[in-house]
């Protein structure tokens, strides 16, 4: 039996309220931020290395004339200078971006599931959840195609249909999709938003 054909069993009381004393609600998956850390280290190291080189070369008087001009510009320009403001703004924006990356989990494509054990954490990708909901919608009579845009809090489904009463089909789809979403055992069950579109309007 494939995952798509799995029975729509709703989570039991033990899944909603685990009996284990040490249970803690699963958190979102955190990214290691390897690329961001590498870029930050290279940038900070490169700037520090260049400044150190200029400082030592200026003390030893073994540097070119243009480097003296740069050092003189840095020493003579005040913080109210326009280019100082531009450089400071760019540095502040980059710093805020790095802090945001450090304080946020990342990996937004992973949705946490209810734990199946005390030492196990499970996740489902948004694409997998969207495919399961789409497969459920295609089972309804009259549905030609379905497209799902999945987020952590909401699933927007656009359905192309024909030869069905739209109110009846909408009620049927909402019930089936809600049942399937509950059966996926996601920690945060997304809200289902179904939007019907007649096949003649394609």
ABEGO torsion letter per residue (X at the ends): XBAAABBBBBBBAAAABBABAABBBBBBBBBAGAAAAAAAAAAAAAAAAAAAAAAAAAAAGABBAAAAAAAAAAAABBAABAAAAAAAAAAAAAAAAAAAAAABAEGAABBBBBBABAABBBBBBAAAAAAAAAAAAAABBGBABBBBBBBAABBBBBBBBBGBBAAAAAAAAAAAAAAAAAAAGBABBBBBBBBBBBAAAX
